[in-house]
Amino acid sequence: TLDVISSGIYNYSNCKISNSTLNKSDKKTGGYLFYNQTSEDHEALLRNNTYRVSGYYFGYRDIVNNSGELTIQGGTMYSTIDNNNQNAILNLLNTNIIYSYRTSGSDPIIRHRKGQLNIEGGSISSDGDITQYVGIVLSSDASIKNVAITSNTTVNLADATAIVINDNSNINIENTDFNIENFTSNYGISTQAAANLTLKNTNIYLRENTNVFSGRNITSAGIYSSNSDSNIKLESGRIDVHGRMAYGIYIDSGTVIMGIKDGSGTNYANVSIENPLIQATATVTGIGVIKGNGIFKYYDGRIIGSTNAKPETTTEVEPGYEVRFYTDEETGYEYCILEFME
């Protein structure tokens, strides 16, 4: 066990810390436990450690401030991470991050401001009585694979967004599950910048607490696109949203592509009617895909809505196919699929 005092650990060269417990308590300002400022050809490795930072008021504070090349492998982190240099490389491998920031603030669990972020395996979760939740803020290129992103708090009062993309970047998310519950307004992924986002075998599961502020129609959406230059590709996976005003995908602007275009224009085209699956159910309005000024290209999958599956005009579909609507006999929900035009 290492109890860190003063300003934390500063690393400027090769550094390895393994199988340790690192604690930092600062009654005045909290602060970072580990500052990684390695230059070229130097790398820091933190393996199978437990990390905790506590402060006077804010509960848990930032564990890592990275401006060099850093790999964190295994272990458990009870705080947040900041990646903040143009040349920074941060690798999180099978690491569990638990967020317990017990204030009304909305600091994210991971701030990826610059450089490259690679997350593979592990989990990112919240616990306790936090009153706002932001999982990851992405302002630069990132790859996220095989990660469980969850939040199920005890207060049921706040807004929740698992991933916010707020600057031009290339983001790839694969084999990752989002499970966000007990909030009054939810977004799985919100694109606010001209990002290129690709999702493969990724599931977004949102459950709004409709008993809180039941008189307010607050929007929840699996994916919310609000930048005209954003480009989102949902190649495979599932989006399942439940709330008062629930939308699987809300396209305010930008481009969303569902599935992968075959392009042959024949009855033998590789067109799935099951994957991706988008579902939105609600106590007031549930719409699978809603489009404002954006573009929606529909090549594969099924869209379900308790009110409507997809009321707006689709910009483009698989050549030779058309969108057909049906009503599920058991639920009464509308759904739509692509069928070949004979």
C-alpha positions as semicolon CSV with decimal commas, in nm:
position;residue;x (nm);y (nm);z (nm)
1;T;0,000;0,000;0,000
2;L;0,133;0,342;-0,099
3;D;-0,017;0,653;0,060
4;V;0,063;0,946;-0,167
5;I;0,082;1,294;-0,017
6;S;0,131;1,644;-0,155
7;S;0,094;1,676;-0,534
8;G;0,094;1,308;-0,628
9;I;0,334;1,095;-0,833
10;Y;0,502;1,260;-1,134
11;N;0,650;1,034;-1,402
12;Y;0,883;1,163;-1,676
13;S;1,045;0,836;-1,788
14;N;0,973;0,461;-1,788
15;C;0,769;0,364;-1,483
16;K;0,607;0,039;-1,372
17;I;0,384;-0,008;-1,070
18;S;0,218;-0,348;-1,015
19;N;-0,002;-0,528;-0,761
20;S;-0,024;-0,228;-0,530
21;T;-0,282;-0,015;-0,354
22;L;-0,236;0,357;-0,424
23;N;-0,421;0,605;-0,203
24;K;-0,420;0,981;-0,207
25;S;-0,610;1,195;0,040
26;D;-0,604;1,573;0,017
27;K;-0,841;1,753;0,250
28;K;-0,810;2,081;0,061
29;T;-0,818;2,023;-0,312
30;G;-0,815;1,654;-0,394
31;G;-0,612;1,637;-0,716
32;Y;-0,442;1,374;-0,928
33;L;-0,271;1,070;-0,788
34;F;-0,054;0,996;-1,095
35;Y;0,076;1,252;-1,346
36;N;0,222;1,085;-1,654
37;Q;0,435;1,323;-1,859
38;T;0,654;1,080;-2,049
39;S;0,833;1,200;-2,360
40;E;0,891;1,004;-2,683
41;D;1,023;0,645;-2,643
42;H;0,913;0,629;-2,280
43;E;0,606;0,449;-2,149
44;A;0,443;0,404;-1,812
45;L;0,272;0,079;-1,711
46;L;0,030;0,044;-1,419
47;R;-0,076;-0,319;-1,370
48;N;-0,330;-0,481;-1,135
49;N;-0,340;-0,193;-0,889
50;T;-0,620;-0,042;-0,682
51;Y;-0,641;0,339;-0,704
52;R;-0,837;0,578;-0,485
53;V;-0,830;0,956;-0,443
54;S;-1,039;1,130;-0,179
55;G;-1,080;1,499;-0,111
56;Y;-1,246;1,732;0,136
57;Y;-1,584;1,780;-0,032
58;F;-1,599;1,614;-0,368
59;G;-1,563;1,252;-0,265
60;Y;-1,344;1,094;-0,531
61;R;-1,121;1,299;-0,761
62;D;-0,907;1,234;-1,067
63;I;-0,669;0,940;-1,052
64;V;-0,465;0,996;-1,368
65;N;-0,360;1,298;-1,570
66;N;-0,194;1,165;-1,885
67;S;0,003;1,366;-2,138
68;G;0,241;1,089;-2,252
69;E;0,207;0,716;-2,324
70;L;0,039;0,518;-2,050
71;T;-0,101;0,166;-2,025
72;I;-0,328;0,074;-1,733
73;Q;-0,384;-0,301;-1,724
74;G;-0,626;-0,467;-1,485
75;G;-0,702;-0,330;-1,142
76;T;-0,980;-0,109;-1,007
77;M;-0,996;0,272;-1,016
78;Y;-1,232;0,461;-0,785
79;S;-1,220;0,791;-0,966
80;T;-1,177;0,963;-1,303
81;I;-0,917;0,995;-1,579
82;D;-0,796;1,291;-1,788
83;N;-0,616;1,238;-2,122
84;N;-0,504;1,582;-2,233
85;N;-0,210;1,607;-2,472
86;Q;-0,206;1,601;-2,852
87;N;0,048;1,317;-2,852
88;A;-0,094;1,132;-2,553
89;I;-0,175;0,762;-2,582
90;L;-0,386;0,602;-2,310
91;N;-0,455;0,227;-2,312
92;L;-0,707;0,091;-2,061
93;L;-0,697;-0,290;-2,071
94;N;-0,941;-0,495;-1,861
95;T;-0,959;-0,219;-1,602
96;N;-1,267;-0,157;-1,387
97;I;-1,350;0,209;-1,322
98;I;-1,608;0,290;-1,055
99;Y;-1,747;0,644;-1,041
100;S;-1,869;0,775;-0,704
101;Y;-1,856;1,152;-0,744
102;R;-2,109;1,243;-0,479
103;T;-2,210;1,592;-0,586
104;S;-2,450;1,749;-0,832
105;G;-2,163;1,806;-1,076
106;S;-2,136;1,642;-1,416
107;D;-1,764;1,570;-1,442
108;P;-1,714;1,270;-1,674
109;I;-1,550;0,947;-1,569
110;I;-1,306;0,974;-1,859
111;R;-1,212;1,306;-2,024
112;H;-1,038;1,233;-2,352
113;R;-0,938;1,579;-2,470
114;K;-0,652;1,503;-2,711
115;G;-0,442;1,217;-2,844
116;Q;-0,554;0,853;-2,874
117;L;-0,768;0,652;-2,631
118;N;-0,795;0,272;-2,648
119;I;-1,027;0,090;-2,410
120;E;-1,051;-0,289;-2,430
121;G;-1,226;-0,508;-2,175
122;G;-1,320;-0,413;-1,823
123;S;-1,607;-0,195;-1,710
124;I;-1,704;0,167;-1,649
125;S;-1,974;0,208;-1,385
126;S;-2,129;0,441;-1,131
127;D;-2,256;0,366;-0,784
128;G;-2,398;0,547;-0,484
129;D;-2,603;0,866;-0,481
130;I;-2,457;1,067;-0,769
131;T;-2,702;1,314;-0,918
132;Q;-2,558;1,343;-1,267
133;Y;-2,377;1,097;-1,485
134;V;-2,149;1,142;-1,785
135;G;-1,949;0,835;-1,873
136;I;-1,694;0,942;-2,136
137;V;-1,635;1,274;-2,310
138;L;-1,451;1,220;-2,639
139;S;-1,277;1,510;-2,811
140;S;-1,026;1,304;-3,009
141;D;-0,986;0,963;-3,176
142;A;-1,084;0,659;-2,970
143;S;-1,141;0,285;-2,987
144;I;-1,371;0,110;-2,737
145;K;-1,404;-0,271;-2,743
146;N;-1,558;-0,535;-2,515
147;V;-1,651;-0,289;-2,241
148;A;-1,952;-0,285;-2,005
149;I;-2,074;0,071;-1,940
150;T;-2,335;0,079;-1,663
151;S;-2,505;0,316;-1,423
152;N;-2,777;0,242;-1,171
153;T;-2,779;0,506;-0,901
154;T;-2,991;0,534;-0,589
155;V;-3,132;0,885;-0,622
156;N;-3,321;0,863;-0,954
157;L;-3,301;1,236;-1,020
158;A;-3,045;1,318;-1,284
159;D;-2,957;1,332;-1,650
160;A;-2,735;1,059;-1,789
161;T;-2,520;1,036;-2,100
162;A;-2,285;0,741;-2,143
163;I;-2,072;0,896;-2,420
164;V;-2,054;1,257;-2,540
165;I;-1,859;1,333;-2,859
166;N;-1,784;1,705;-2,864
167;D;-1,503;1,752;-3,117
168;N;-1,402;1,625;-3,461
169;S;-1,284;1,266;-3,414
170;N;-1,298;0,906;-3,534
171;I;-1,466;0,675;-3,284
172;N;-1,501;0,296;-3,316
173;I;-1,710;0,104;-3,063
174;E;-1,730;-0,277;-3,079
175;N;-1,883;-0,553;-2,865
176;T;-1,975;-0,301;-2,595
177;D;-2,287;-0,292;-2,378
178;F;-2,445;0,025;-2,235
179;N;-2,688;-0,022;-1,947
180;I;-2,816;0,306;-1,800
181;E;-3,105;0,296;-1,551
182;N;-3,296;0,512;-1,303
183;F;-3,242;0,853;-1,462
184;T;-3,500;1,106;-1,572
185;S;-3,336;1,179;-1,907
186;N;-3,099;0,947;-2,089
187;Y;-2,870;0,949;-2,389
188;G;-2,660;0,649;-2,477
189;I;-2,441;0,843;-2,721
190;S;-2,466;1,213;-2,803
191;T;-2,273;1,347;-3,104
192;Q;-2,224;1,723;-3,082
193;A;-1,941;1,754;-3,335
194;A;-1,837;1,643;-3,684
195;A;-1,740;1,294;-3,570
196;N;-1,721;0,965;-3,758
197;L;-1,875;0,705;-3,527
198;T;-1,899;0,333;-3,608
199;L;-2,080;0,082;-3,385
200;K;-2,049;-0,296;-3,427
201;N;-2,220;-0,559;-3,210
202;T;-2,297;-0,286;-2,958
203;N;-2,606;-0,277;-2,737
204;I;-2,752;0,037;-2,580
205;Y;-3,010;-0,026;-2,308
206;L;-3,173;0,276;-2,142
207;R;-3,441;0,270;-1,873
208;E;-3,578;0,603;-1,754
209;N;-3,742;0,623;-1,413
210;T;-4,087;0,737;-1,524
211;N;-4,205;0,772;-1,163
212;V;-3,979;1,074;-1,105
213;F;-4,105;1,408;-1,238
214;S;-4,389;1,213;-1,397
215;G;-4,552;1,531;-1,526
216;R;-4,250;1,625;-1,740
217;N;-4,196;1,483;-2,087
218;I;-3,819;1,451;-2,088
219;T;-3,650;1,300;-2,390
220;S;-3,446;0,981;-2,383
221;A;-3,260;0,849;-2,688
222;G;-3,018;0,568;-2,756
223;I;-2,829;0,783;-3,007
224;Y;-2,877;1,159;-3,039
225;S;-2,719;1,330;-3,341
226;S;-2,709;1,710;-3,332
227;N;-2,422;1,810;-3,562
228;S;-2,481;1,847;-3,936
229;D;-2,138;1,703;-4,021
230;S;-2,153;1,397;-3,797
231;N;-2,158;1,054;-3,959
232;I;-2,288;0,760;-3,753
233;K;-2,283;0,399;-3,871
234;L;-2,480;0,142;-3,673
235;E;-2,363;-0,178;-3,840
236;S;-2,494;-0,432;-3,589
237;G;-2,633;-0,449;-3,237
238;R;-2,940;-0,336;-3,048
239;I;-3,082;-0,012;-2,911
240;D;-3,362;-0,048;-2,653
241;V;-3,504;0,265;-2,487
242;H;-3,793;0,304;-2,243
243;G;-3,919;0,631;-2,093
244;R;-4,186;0,898;-2,123
245;M;-4,057;1,036;-2,454
246;A;-3,840;0,756;-2,589
247;Y;-3,649;0,746;-2,917
248;G;-3,417;0,474;-3,038
249;I;-3,230;0,718;-3,262
250;Y;-3,301;1,092;-3,269
251;I;-3,152;1,260;-3,577
252;D;-3,174;1,634;-3,524
253;S;-2,904;1,677;-3,790
254;G;-2,618;1,478;-3,937
255;T;-2,617;1,136;-4,105
256;V;-2,711;0,800;-3,955
257;I;-2,661;0,476;-4,147
258;M;-2,835;0,163;-4,020
259;G;-2,684;-0,163;-4,146
260;I;-2,444;-0,224;-4,433
261;K;-2,537;-0,153;-4,793
262;D;-2,532;-0,458;-5,021
263;G;-2,607;-0,263;-5,339
264;S;-2,687;-0,555;-5,569
265;G;-3,054;-0,460;-5,602
266;T;-3,168;-0,824;-5,616
267;N;-3,389;-1,048;-5,408
268;Y;-3,072;-1,228;-5,301
269;A;-2,912;-0,922;-5,148
270;N;-2,771;-0,965;-4,799
271;V;-3,044;-0,770;-4,616
272;S;-3,122;-0,857;-4,254
273;I;-3,467;-0,799;-4,106
274;E;-3,347;-0,851;-3,747
275;N;-3,006;-0,688;-3,701
276;P;-2,958;-0,407;-3,609
277;L;-3,267;-0,388;-3,385
278;I;-3,399;-0,052;-3,264
279;Q;-3,685;-0,037;-3,013
280;A;-3,845;0,255;-2,828
281;T;-4,132;0,209;-2,584
282;A;-4,286;0,484;-2,375
283;T;-4,564;0,596;-2,147
284;V;-4,624;0,898;-2,376
285;T;-4,441;0,870;-2,709
286;G;-4,213;0,592;-2,832
287;I;-4,058;0,626;-3,177
288;G;-3,789;0,397;-3,313
289;V;-3,616;0,649;-3,542
290;I;-3,710;1,016;-3,567
291;K;-3,548;1,246;-3,822
292;G;-3,546;1,625;-3,832
293;N;-3,304;1,793;-4,071
294;G;-3,066;1,500;-4,093
295;I;-3,015;1,202;-4,321
296;F;-3,122;0,845;-4,246
297;K;-2,999;0,557;-4,463
298;Y;-3,169;0,225;-4,392
299;Y;-2,999;-0,092;-4,523
300;D;-3,061;-0,361;-4,258
301;G;-3,259;-0,437;-3,946
302;R;-3,588;-0,387;-3,768
303;I;-3,728;-0,069;-3,613
304;I;-3,997;-0,088;-3,341
305;G;-4,191;0,192;-3,171
306;S;-4,477;0,183;-2,926
307;T;-4,618;0,491;-3,107
308;N;-4,449;0,475;-3,447
309;A;-4,158;0,282;-3,586
310;K;-4,032;0,550;-3,823
311;P;-4,279;0,822;-3,922
312;E;-4,036;1,036;-4,123
313;T;-3,922;0,977;-4,479
314;T;-3,608;0,767;-4,510
315;T;-3,339;0,932;-4,720
316;E;-3,214;0,608;-4,876
317;V;-3,286;0,234;-4,855
318;E;-3,124;-0,077;-4,997
319;P;-3,162;-0,070;-5,380
320;G;-3,466;-0,268;-5,493
321;Y;-3,617;-0,271;-5,143
322;E;-3,884;-0,068;-4,966
323;V;-3,984;-0,003;-4,607
324;R;-4,295;-0,193;-4,501
325;F;-4,483;-0,139;-4,177
326;Y;-4,662;-0,394;-3,960
327;T;-4,829;-0,411;-3,619
328;D;-4,719;-0,671;-3,366
329;E;-5,028;-0,867;-3,264
330;E;-4,912;-0,921;-2,906
331;T;-4,783;-0,575;-2,812
332;G;-4,967;-0,353;-3,058
333;Y;-4,636;-0,182;-3,140
334;E;-4,559;-0,076;-3,494
335;Y;-4,248;-0,216;-3,659
336;C;-4,089;-0,188;-3,999
337;I;-3,847;-0,394;-4,208
338;L;-3,706;-0,386;-4,559
339;E;-3,868;-0,609;-4,821
340;F;-3,781;-0,666;-5,185
341;M;-4,011;-0,498;-5,435
342;E;-4,143;-0,772;-5,666
